[in-house]
Amino acid sequence: MHRRDVLPRRVRPLRRRRVRPPRRHAALPRRVPAWLNGLAEAASELRRHLLDRLREGQLDRAEALLAAMEDVYDLLVTIDYPDAMTGGLRRTTDALRAVLERSRSDLTTTLLQARLQAAIEGREAPPGDYPRRAQGV
């Protein structure tokens, strides 16, 4: 018996089956949850870099880092899969949200302090050119 003689008998029963509608959640590839969790952790680590930039007076760079953190968060909140499939991504995303809020608060406070310092010194700081902290203070 040739293979082509057997194949049609195997295929015929499949044709009679009713096609099920796709499930709401398709299976994620195995490495995707780990990659997404790693992305959230990396965004959380950007806070350390952001704080270093604030200490050095590089407020424009700190704002760019905060924007990158927000972009990652905005991406992660769109992932709508059960926690069992994502390896706890929802919890990691919630932790990132807390880090993001603290970072935004620190940046806002530093920006306001820089504006206040510029006003006290009687000058206006141009956008993107923030006064650096004096050495030894």
DSSP file (Angstrom, degrees, kcal/mol; ACC not computed):
  #  RESIDUE AA STRUCTURE BP1 BP2  ACC     N-H-->O    O-->H-N    N-H-->O    O-->H-N    TCO  KAPPA ALPHA  PHI   PSI    X-CA   Y-CA   Z-CA
    1    1 A M              0   0    0      0, 0.0     2,-0.2     0, 0.0     0, 0.0   0.000 360.0 360.0 360.0 133.6    0.0    0.0    0.0
    2    2 A H    >>  -     0   0    0      1,-0.1     4,-1.1     4,-0.0     3,-1.0  -0.519 360.0-116.7 -86.8 156.8    1.3    3.4   -0.9
    3    3 A R  H 3> S+     0   0    0      1,-0.3     4,-2.3     2,-0.2     3,-0.4   0.856 113.5  59.0 -60.0 -37.6    1.2    6.4    1.4
    4    4 A R  H 34 S+     0   0    0      1,-0.2    -1,-0.3     2,-0.2     0, 0.0   0.760 101.7  56.2 -67.9 -22.2   -1.1    8.3   -0.9
    5    5 A D  H <4 S+     0   0    0     -3,-1.0     4,-0.5     1,-0.1    -1,-0.2   0.848 112.2  41.1 -74.9 -33.1   -3.7    5.5   -0.6
    6    6 A V  H >X S+     0   0    0     -4,-1.1     4,-1.4    -3,-0.4     3,-0.6   0.845 103.0  69.0 -82.0 -35.6   -3.7    5.8    3.2
    7    7 A L  H 3X S+     0   0    0     -4,-2.3     4,-2.0     1,-0.2     3,-0.4   0.880  92.7  54.8 -57.0 -47.0   -3.6    9.6    3.5
    8    8 A P  H 3> S+     0   0    0      0, 0.0     4,-2.2     0, 0.0    -1,-0.2   0.869 106.7  52.8 -59.7 -33.8   -7.1   10.3    2.1
    9    9 A R  H <4 S+     0   0    0     -3,-0.6    -2,-0.2    -4,-0.5    -3,-0.1   0.860 110.6  47.7 -67.9 -33.6   -8.7    8.0    4.8
   10   10 A R  H  X S+     0   0    0     -4,-1.4     4,-0.6    -3,-0.4    -1,-0.2   0.832 114.3  46.3 -74.0 -32.1   -6.8    9.8    7.5
   11   11 A V  H >X S+     0   0    0     -4,-2.0     4,-1.4     1,-0.2     3,-0.6   0.852  98.4  69.7 -81.1 -34.8   -7.8   13.3    6.2
   12   12 A R  H >X S+     0   0    0     -4,-2.2     4,-1.0     1,-0.2     3,-0.6   0.900  96.8  50.4 -54.3 -48.6  -11.5   12.5    5.6
   13   13 A P  H 3> S+     0   0    0      0, 0.0     4,-0.7     0, 0.0     3,-0.4   0.850 106.8  56.9 -61.4 -30.9  -12.5   12.2    9.4
   14   14 A L  H X< S+     0   0    0     -3,-0.6     3,-0.6    -4,-0.6    -2,-0.2   0.847 100.6  57.8 -66.6 -32.7  -10.7   15.6   10.0
   15   15 A R  H << S+     0   0    0     -4,-1.4    -1,-0.2    -3,-0.6    -3,-0.1   0.785 101.9  55.0 -69.0 -26.6  -12.9   17.3    7.4
   16   16 A R  H 3< S+     0   0    0     -4,-1.0    -1,-0.2    -3,-0.4    -2,-0.2   0.691  86.5 101.0 -80.8 -18.0  -16.1   16.2    9.3
   17   17 A R  S << S-     0   0    0     -4,-0.7     2,-0.3    -3,-0.6    -3,-0.0  -0.372  80.1-113.8 -69.4 144.9  -15.0   17.8   12.5
   18   18 A R        -     0   0    0     -2,-0.1     2,-0.4     1,-0.1    -1,-0.1  -0.603  30.3-119.8 -76.5 136.7  -16.5   21.1   13.5
   19   19 A V        -     0   0    0     -2,-0.3    -1,-0.1     1,-0.0     0, 0.0  -0.656  25.4-138.0 -81.4 127.5  -13.9   23.9   13.5
   20   20 A R        -     0   0    0     -2,-0.4     3,-0.1     1,-0.1    -1,-0.0  -0.596  21.2-110.2 -82.7 143.9  -13.7   25.5   16.9
   21   21 A P        -     0   0    0      0, 0.0    -1,-0.1     0, 0.0     0, 0.0  -0.409  47.8 -89.6 -66.9 152.6  -13.4   29.3   17.2
   22   22 A P        -     0   0    0      0, 0.0     4,-0.1     0, 0.0     2,-0.0  -0.293  45.3-107.9 -64.0 147.3   -9.9   30.4   18.3
   23   23 A R        -     0   0    0      1,-0.1     3,-0.1     2,-0.1    -3,-0.0  -0.310  25.3-114.0 -69.5 159.3   -9.4   30.8   22.1
   24   24 A R  S    S+     0   0    0      1,-0.2     2,-0.6    -2,-0.0    -1,-0.1   0.894 106.2  42.3 -61.6 -39.9   -9.2   34.2   23.5
   25   25 A H  S    S-     0   0    0      3,-0.0    -1,-0.2    56,-0.0     2,-0.2  -0.924  76.2-156.0-115.1 112.5   -5.6   33.7   24.5
   26   26 A A        -     0   0    0     -2,-0.6     2,-0.1     1,-0.1    -2,-0.0  -0.491  40.0 -86.4 -76.5 156.5   -3.3   31.9   22.1
   27   27 A A        -     0   0    0     -2,-0.2    -1,-0.1     1,-0.1     3,-0.0  -0.397  40.5-131.6 -67.0 137.7   -0.3   30.2   23.6
   28   28 A L        -     0   0    0     -2,-0.1    -1,-0.1     1,-0.1    -3,-0.0  -0.677  29.4-101.5 -85.2 142.2    2.8   32.4   24.1
   29   29 A P    >   -     0   0    0      0, 0.0     3,-1.1     0, 0.0    -1,-0.1  -0.324  39.8-108.5 -57.5 150.5    6.1   31.1   22.9
   30   30 A R  T 3  S+     0   0    0      1,-0.3     4,-0.5     2,-0.2    -2,-0.1   0.806 113.3  44.8 -56.6 -37.6    8.1   29.7   25.8
   31   31 A R  T 3> S+     0   0    0      1,-0.2     4,-2.2     2,-0.1    -1,-0.3   0.640  92.3  81.6 -85.9 -13.9   10.7   32.5   26.0
   32   32 A V  H <> S+     0   0    0     -3,-1.1     4,-2.8     1,-0.2     5,-0.2   0.920  88.9  51.1 -62.6 -47.0    8.4   35.5   25.6
   33   33 A P  H  > S+     0   0    0      0, 0.0     4,-2.5     0, 0.0    -1,-0.2   0.914 112.1  47.7 -58.1 -41.1    7.3   35.7   29.3
   34   34 A A  H  > S+     0   0    0     -4,-0.5     4,-2.3     2,-0.2    -2,-0.2   0.904 112.4  49.5 -65.0 -40.4   10.9   35.6   30.5
   35   35 A W  H  X S+     0   0    0     -4,-2.2     4,-2.1     2,-0.2    -1,-0.2   0.917 111.6  48.3 -64.9 -43.1   11.8   38.3   28.0
   36   36 A L  H  X S+     0   0    0     -4,-2.8     4,-2.0     2,-0.2    -2,-0.2   0.904 112.1  48.7 -65.0 -41.6    8.9   40.5   29.0
   37   37 A N  H  X S+     0   0    0     -4,-2.5     4,-2.2    -5,-0.2    -1,-0.2   0.893 111.3  50.9 -64.3 -38.7    9.7   40.1   32.7
   38   38 A G  H  X S+     0   0    0     -4,-2.3     4,-2.5     2,-0.2    -2,-0.2   0.868 107.0  54.0 -65.0 -36.5   13.3   41.0   31.9
   39   39 A L  H  X S+     0   0    0     -4,-2.1     4,-2.2     2,-0.2    -2,-0.2   0.909 109.0  48.5 -63.1 -42.3   12.2   44.1   30.0
   40   40 A A  H  X S+     0   0    0     -4,-2.0     4,-1.9     2,-0.2    -2,-0.2   0.903 112.0  48.9 -64.4 -41.2   10.2   45.2   33.1
   41   41 A E  H  X S+     0   0    0     -4,-2.2     4,-2.0     2,-0.2    -2,-0.2   0.901 110.0  51.5 -65.3 -40.5   13.2   44.6   35.3
   42   42 A A  H  X S+     0   0    0     -4,-2.5     4,-1.0     1,-0.2    -2,-0.2   0.902 108.5  51.1 -64.0 -39.9   15.5   46.5   33.0
   43   43 A A  H  < S+     0   0    0     -4,-2.2     4,-0.4     1,-0.2     3,-0.4   0.878 108.7  52.1 -64.5 -36.6   13.1   49.5   33.0
   44   44 A S  H >< S+     0   0    0     -4,-1.9     3,-1.3     1,-0.2     4,-0.4   0.878 105.3  55.4 -65.2 -36.7   13.2   49.4   36.8
   45   45 A E  H >X S+     0   0    0     -4,-2.0     4,-1.0     1,-0.3     3,-0.8   0.733  90.8  73.7 -69.1 -21.2   17.0   49.5   36.7
   46   46 A L  H 3X S+     0   0    0     -4,-1.0     4,-2.8    -3,-0.4    -1,-0.3   0.766  82.5  71.5 -62.4 -22.6   16.8   52.7   34.6
   47   47 A R  H <> S+     0   0    0     -3,-1.3     4,-2.8    -4,-0.4    -1,-0.2   0.913  94.3  52.5 -59.1 -41.9   15.8   54.4   37.9
   48   48 A R  H <> S+     0   0    0     -3,-0.8     4,-1.9    -4,-0.4    -1,-0.2   0.921 111.6  45.5 -59.5 -44.4   19.3   54.0   39.2
   49   49 A H  H  X S+     0   0    0     -4,-1.0     4,-2.2     2,-0.2    -2,-0.2   0.899 111.3  53.6 -65.3 -40.9   20.7   55.6   36.0
   50   50 A L  H  X S+     0   0    0     -4,-2.8     4,-2.1     1,-0.2    -2,-0.2   0.916 108.1  49.5 -60.1 -44.8   18.1   58.4   36.2
   51   51 A L  H  X S+     0   0    0     -4,-2.8     4,-2.2     1,-0.2    -1,-0.2   0.879 108.7  52.9 -64.4 -37.2   19.1   59.2   39.8
   52   52 A D  H  X S+     0   0    0     -4,-1.9     4,-1.5    -5,-0.2    -1,-0.2   0.912 109.0  49.7 -62.2 -41.8   22.7   59.4   38.8
   53   53 A R  H  <>S+     0   0    0     -4,-2.2     5,-2.4     1,-0.2     4,-0.4   0.872 109.0  52.5 -65.6 -36.2   21.8   61.8   36.0
   54   54 A L  H ><5S+     0   0    0     -4,-2.1     3,-1.2     1,-0.2    -1,-0.2   0.914 107.5  51.4 -64.4 -42.0   19.9   63.9   38.5
   55   55 A R  H 3<5S+     0   0    0     -4,-2.2    78,-0.3     1,-0.3    -1,-0.2   0.837 110.6  49.2 -63.4 -32.5   22.9   64.1   40.8
   56   56 A E  T 3<5S-     0   0    0     -4,-1.5    -1,-0.3    -5,-0.2    -2,-0.2   0.471 116.6-114.2 -86.2  -1.9   25.0   65.3   37.9
   57   57 A G  T < 5S+     0   0    0     -3,-1.2     2,-1.5    -4,-0.4    73,-0.3   0.618  72.7 136.5  80.8  12.3   22.5   68.0   36.9
   58   58 A Q     >< +     0   0    0     -5,-2.4     4,-2.0     1,-0.2    -1,-0.2  -0.543  16.7 158.1 -91.2  70.1   21.7   66.3   33.6
   59   59 A L  H  >  +     0   0    0     -2,-1.5     4,-2.2     1,-0.2    -1,-0.2   0.823  67.8  56.7 -68.9 -32.1   18.0   66.9   33.9
   60   60 A D  H  > S+     0   0    0     68,-0.3     4,-1.6    -3,-0.2    -1,-0.2   0.904 109.3  46.7 -65.9 -39.1   17.3   66.6   30.2
   61   61 A R  H  > S+     0   0    0      2,-0.2     4,-2.1     1,-0.2    -2,-0.2   0.885 110.3  53.5 -67.6 -38.3   18.9   63.1   30.1
   62   62 A A  H  X S+     0   0    0     -4,-2.0     4,-2.2     1,-0.2    -2,-0.2   0.887 106.8  52.3 -63.1 -39.0   16.9   62.1   33.2
   63   63 A E  H  X S+     0   0    0     -4,-2.2     4,-2.1     1,-0.2    -1,-0.2   0.885 108.1  51.4 -64.1 -37.9   13.7   63.2   31.5
   64   64 A A  H  X S+     0   0    0     -4,-1.6     4,-1.9     2,-0.2    -2,-0.2   0.889 109.2  50.3 -66.5 -38.6   14.6   61.0   28.5
   65   65 A L  H  X S+     0   0    0     -4,-2.1     4,-2.2     2,-0.2    -2,-0.2   0.900 109.3  50.9 -66.3 -40.1   15.2   58.0   30.8
   66   66 A L  H  X S+     0   0    0     -4,-2.2     4,-2.3     1,-0.2    -2,-0.2   0.900 108.3  52.7 -63.1 -39.9   11.8   58.6   32.4
   67   67 A A  H  X S+     0   0    0     -4,-2.1     4,-2.1     2,-0.2    -1,-0.2   0.889 108.3  50.6 -62.4 -39.3   10.2   58.6   29.0
   68   68 A A  H  X S+     0   0    0     -4,-1.9     4,-2.0     2,-0.2    -1,-0.2   0.908 109.6  50.6 -64.9 -41.3   11.8   55.3   28.1
   69   69 A M  H  X S+     0   0    0     -4,-2.2     4,-2.3     1,-0.2    -2,-0.2   0.906 110.4  49.9 -62.1 -41.2   10.6   53.8   31.4
   70   70 A E  H  X S+     0   0    0     -4,-2.3     4,-2.9     1,-0.2    -1,-0.2   0.878 107.5  54.2 -65.5 -37.5    7.1   55.0   30.6
   71   71 A D  H  X S+     0   0    0     -4,-2.1     4,-1.8     2,-0.2    -1,-0.2   0.916 109.4  47.4 -62.2 -43.0    7.2   53.5   27.1
   72   72 A V  H  X S+     0   0    0     -4,-2.0     4,-2.6     2,-0.2    -2,-0.2   0.931 113.2  48.3 -63.8 -45.4    8.1   50.1   28.5
   73   73 A Y  H  X S+     0   0    0     -4,-2.3     4,-2.2     1,-0.2    -2,-0.2   0.926 109.0  53.3 -61.0 -44.7    5.3   50.4   31.1
   74   74 A D  H  < S+     0   0    0     -4,-2.9     4,-0.4     1,-0.2    -1,-0.2   0.855 111.7  46.8 -60.1 -34.9    2.8   51.4   28.4
   75   75 A L  H >< S+     0   0    0     -4,-1.8     3,-1.3    -5,-0.2     4,-0.4   0.930 110.8  51.0 -69.7 -46.3    3.8   48.4   26.4
   76   76 A L  H >< S+     0   0    0     -4,-2.6     3,-1.3     1,-0.3    -2,-0.2   0.818 101.4  59.9 -67.1 -31.5    3.6   45.9   29.3
   77   77 A V  T 3< S+     0   0    0     -4,-2.2    -1,-0.3     1,-0.3    -2,-0.2   0.666  97.5  62.4 -72.2 -12.5    0.1   47.0   30.4
   78   78 A T  T <  S+     0   0    0     -3,-1.3     2,-0.7    -4,-0.4    -1,-0.3   0.609  77.1 101.0 -84.2 -11.3   -1.2   46.0   27.0
   79   79 A I    <   -     0   0    0     -3,-1.3     2,-0.6    -4,-0.4     7,-0.0  -0.649  52.4-177.0 -76.9 112.2   -0.2   42.3   27.6
   80   80 A D        +     0   0    0     -2,-0.7    -1,-0.1     2,-0.0    -3,-0.1  -0.640  30.5 122.2-117.0  72.8   -3.5   40.7   28.5
   81   81 A Y        -     0   0    0     -2,-0.6     5,-0.1   -56,-0.1    -2,-0.0  -0.917  68.5 -89.6-126.1 154.1   -2.7   37.1   29.3
   82   82 A P    >>  -     0   0    0      0, 0.0     3,-1.5     0, 0.0     4,-1.1  -0.293  37.8-115.6 -61.3 150.2   -3.3   35.1   32.5
   83   83 A D  H 3>>S+     0   0    0      1,-0.3     5,-1.5     2,-0.2     4,-1.1   0.806 113.9  63.7 -58.3 -31.3   -0.5   35.2   35.1
   84   84 A A  H 345S+     0   0    0      1,-0.2    -1,-0.3     2,-0.2     3,-0.0   0.811 107.1  43.5 -64.2 -27.8    0.1   31.5   34.7
   85   85 A M  H <45S+     0   0    0     -3,-1.5    -1,-0.2     1,-0.2    -2,-0.2   0.721 117.2  44.3 -87.9 -22.7    1.1   32.1   31.1
   86   86 A T  H  <5S-     0   0    0     -4,-1.1    -2,-0.2    -3,-0.1    -1,-0.2   0.382 105.1-117.5-107.2   3.3    3.3   35.2   31.7
   87   87 A G  T  <5S-     0   0    0     -4,-1.1    -3,-0.2     1,-0.2    -4,-0.1   0.882  79.1 -44.3  66.3  38.1    5.3   34.1   34.7
   88   88 A G  S  ><S+     0   0    0     -5,-1.5     4,-1.9    -6,-0.1     3,-0.2   0.781  88.0 150.6  80.1  27.0    3.9   36.8   37.0
   89   89 A L  H  >  +     0   0    0     -6,-0.3     4,-2.9     1,-0.2     5,-0.2   0.853  68.1  59.0 -61.9 -34.7    4.2   39.7   34.5
   90   90 A R  H  > S+     0   0    0      1,-0.2     4,-2.2     2,-0.2    -1,-0.2   0.918 107.1  46.2 -61.9 -42.5    1.3   41.5   36.1
   91   91 A R  H  > S+     0   0    0     -3,-0.2     4,-2.0     2,-0.2    -1,-0.2   0.908 113.7  48.8 -65.3 -42.1    3.1   41.7   39.5
   92   92 A T  H  X S+     0   0    0     -4,-1.9     4,-2.2     2,-0.2    -2,-0.2   0.886 110.8  50.9 -65.0 -39.4    6.3   42.8   37.8
   93   93 A T  H  X S+     0   0    0     -4,-2.9     4,-2.1     2,-0.2    -2,-0.2   0.886 108.4  52.1 -65.6 -38.9    4.4   45.5   35.9
   94   94 A D  H  X S+     0   0    0     -4,-2.2     4,-1.7     2,-0.2    -2,-0.2   0.899 109.1  49.9 -63.1 -40.2    2.8   46.7   39.1
   95   95 A A  H  X S+     0   0    0     -4,-2.0     4,-2.1     1,-0.2    -2,-0.2   0.899 109.3  52.0 -64.5 -39.9    6.3   46.9   40.7
   96   96 A L  H  X S+     0   0    0     -4,-2.2     4,-2.8     1,-0.2    -2,-0.2   0.883 104.9  56.5 -62.6 -38.2    7.5   48.9   37.7
   97   97 A R  H  X S+     0   0    0     -4,-2.1     4,-2.3     2,-0.2    -1,-0.2   0.916 107.3  48.1 -60.1 -42.9    4.5   51.3   38.1
   98   98 A A  H  X S+     0   0    0     -4,-1.7     4,-2.2     2,-0.2    -1,-0.2   0.914 112.7  48.2 -63.6 -43.0    5.6   52.0   41.6
   99   99 A V  H  X S+     0   0    0     -4,-2.1     4,-2.4     1,-0.2    -2,-0.2   0.897 110.8  52.4 -63.4 -40.4    9.2   52.6   40.5
  100  100 A L  H  X S+     0   0    0     -4,-2.8     4,-2.6     2,-0.2    -2,-0.2   0.905 109.1  48.7 -62.9 -43.2    8.0   54.8   37.7
  101  101 A E  H  X S+     0   0    0     -4,-2.3     4,-2.2     2,-0.2    -1,-0.2   0.905 112.0  48.2 -65.9 -41.5    5.9   57.0   40.1
  102  102 A R  H  X S+     0   0    0     -4,-2.2     4,-2.5     2,-0.2    -2,-0.2   0.908 112.9  49.2 -64.0 -40.5    8.8   57.4   42.5
  103  103 A S  H  X S+     0   0    0     -4,-2.4     4,-2.5     2,-0.2    -2,-0.2   0.913 110.4  49.9 -65.5 -42.5   11.1   58.3   39.6
  104  104 A R  H  X S+     0   0    0     -4,-2.6     4,-2.5     1,-0.2    -1,-0.2   0.902 111.3  50.2 -62.2 -40.1    8.6   60.9   38.3
  105  105 A S  H  X S+     0   0    0     -4,-2.2     4,-2.5     2,-0.2    -2,-0.2   0.926 111.2  47.7 -63.6 -45.8    8.3   62.4   41.7
  106  106 A D  H  X S+     0   0    0     -4,-2.5     4,-2.2     2,-0.2    -2,-0.2   0.906 113.4  47.8 -62.5 -42.1   12.1   62.7   42.1
  107  107 A L  H  X S+     0   0    0     -4,-2.5     4,-2.6     2,-0.2    -2,-0.2   0.919 111.8  49.4 -66.1 -43.5   12.5   64.2   38.7
  108  108 A T  H  X S+     0   0    0     -4,-2.5     4,-2.4    -5,-0.2    -2,-0.2   0.924 111.4  49.3 -61.6 -44.4    9.7   66.7   39.3
  109  109 A T  H  X S+     0   0    0     -4,-2.5     4,-2.3     1,-0.2    -1,-0.2   0.918 112.3  47.8 -60.8 -43.8   11.1   67.7   42.7
  110  110 A T  H  X S+     0   0    0     -4,-2.2     4,-2.3     2,-0.2    -2,-0.2   0.893 110.9  51.1 -66.2 -40.1   14.6   68.2   41.1
  111  111 A L  H  X S+     0   0    0     -4,-2.6     4,-2.2     2,-0.2    -1,-0.2   0.921 111.5  47.6 -62.3 -43.7   13.2   70.3   38.2
  112  112 A L  H  X S+     0   0    0     -4,-2.4     4,-2.5     1,-0.2    -2,-0.2   0.889 110.7  51.6 -65.8 -38.4   11.3   72.5   40.6
  113  113 A Q  H  X S+     0   0    0     -4,-2.3     4,-2.7     2,-0.2    -1,-0.2   0.899 109.0  51.0 -63.6 -39.9   14.4   73.0   42.8
  114  114 A A  H  X S+     0   0    0     -4,-2.3     4,-2.3     2,-0.2    -2,-0.2   0.903 111.4  47.6 -64.9 -40.8   16.4   73.9   39.7
  115  115 A R  H  X S+     0   0    0     -4,-2.2     4,-2.3     2,-0.2    -2,-0.2   0.914 112.6  49.1 -65.5 -42.0   13.8   76.5   38.7
  116  116 A L  H  X S+     0   0    0     -4,-2.5     4,-2.5     2,-0.2    -2,-0.2   0.917 110.9  49.8 -63.2 -43.5   13.7   77.9   42.2
  117  117 A Q  H  X S+     0   0    0     -4,-2.7     4,-2.2     1,-0.2    -1,-0.2   0.912 111.0  49.5 -62.0 -42.5   17.5   78.1   42.4
  118  118 A A  H  <>S+     0   0    0     -4,-2.3     5,-2.5     1,-0.2     4,-0.2   0.892 111.6  49.1 -63.7 -39.0   17.6   79.9   39.1
  119  119 A A  H ><5S+     0   0    0     -4,-2.3     3,-1.0     3,-0.2    -2,-0.2   0.893 110.4  50.4 -68.0 -39.1   14.9   82.4   40.3
  120  120 A I  H 3<5S+     0   0    0     -4,-2.5    -2,-0.2     1,-0.3    -1,-0.2   0.893 108.8  51.6 -65.1 -39.3   16.8   83.0   43.5
  121  121 A E  T 3<5S-     0   0    0     -4,-2.2    -1,-0.3    -5,-0.2    -2,-0.2   0.490 116.9-117.4 -77.1  -1.9   19.9   83.7   41.6
  122  122 A G  T < 5S+     0   0    0     -3,-1.0     2,-0.3     1,-0.3    -3,-0.2   0.749  77.6 104.4  76.1  24.2   18.0   86.2   39.5
  123  123 A R      < -     0   0    0     -5,-2.5     2,-0.5    -6,-0.2    -1,-0.3  -0.922  66.2-125.4-132.6 161.3   18.4   84.4   36.2
  124  124 A E        -     0   0    0     -2,-0.3    -9,-0.1    -3,-0.1    -5,-0.0  -0.924  23.1-134.1-108.8 126.7   16.2   82.3   34.0
  125  125 A A        -     0   0    0     -2,-0.5     3,-0.1   -10,-0.1     5,-0.1  -0.665  22.6-126.2 -79.7 125.2   17.5   78.9   33.0
  126  126 A P    >   -     0   0    0      0, 0.0     3,-2.0     0, 0.0    -1,-0.0  -0.335  42.8 -81.2 -64.4 153.8   17.0   78.2   29.3
  127  127 A P  T 3  S+     0   0    0      0, 0.0     3,-0.1     0, 0.0   -67,-0.0  -0.319 117.8  12.2 -57.8 134.2   15.1   75.0   28.5
  128  128 A G  T 3  S+     0   0    0     -3,-0.1     2,-0.7     1,-0.1   -68,-0.3   0.275 106.6  95.6  82.3 -11.3   17.5   72.0   28.7
  129  129 A D    <   +     0   0    0     -3,-2.0    -1,-0.1   -70,-0.1   -71,-0.1  -0.825  55.6 176.4-113.4  91.4   20.2   74.0   30.4
  130  130 A Y        -     0   0    0     -2,-0.7     2,-0.1   -73,-0.3   -15,-0.0  -0.721  35.9-103.0 -98.5 143.9   19.7   73.3   34.0
  131  131 A P        -     0   0    0      0, 0.0     2,-0.2     0, 0.0    -1,-0.1  -0.403  36.4-129.2 -65.0 136.2   22.0   74.6   36.7
  132  132 A R        -     0   0    0     -2,-0.1     2,-0.2     1,-0.1   -75,-0.1  -0.523  28.6 -97.9 -82.8 154.0   24.4   72.0   38.1
  133  133 A R        -     0   0    0    -78,-0.3    -1,-0.1    -2,-0.2     3,-0.1  -0.496  45.2-106.1 -70.3 138.0   24.8   71.5   41.8
  134  134 A A    >   -     0   0    0     -2,-0.2     3,-1.3     1,-0.1     2,-0.1  -0.368  39.0-102.9 -66.3 143.4   27.8   73.3   43.2
  135  135 A Q  T 3  S+     0   0    0      1,-0.2    -1,-0.1     2,-0.1    -3,-0.0  -0.431 103.4  19.3 -67.5 137.6   30.7   71.1   44.2
  136  136 A G  T 3         0   0    0     -2,-0.1    -1,-0.2    -3,-0.1    -2,-0.1   0.590 360.0 360.0  81.5  10.8   31.1   70.4   47.9
  137  137 A V    <         0   0    0     -3,-1.3    -2,-0.1    -4,-0.0    -3,-0.1   0.420 360.0 360.0-103.1 360.0   27.5   71.3   48.7
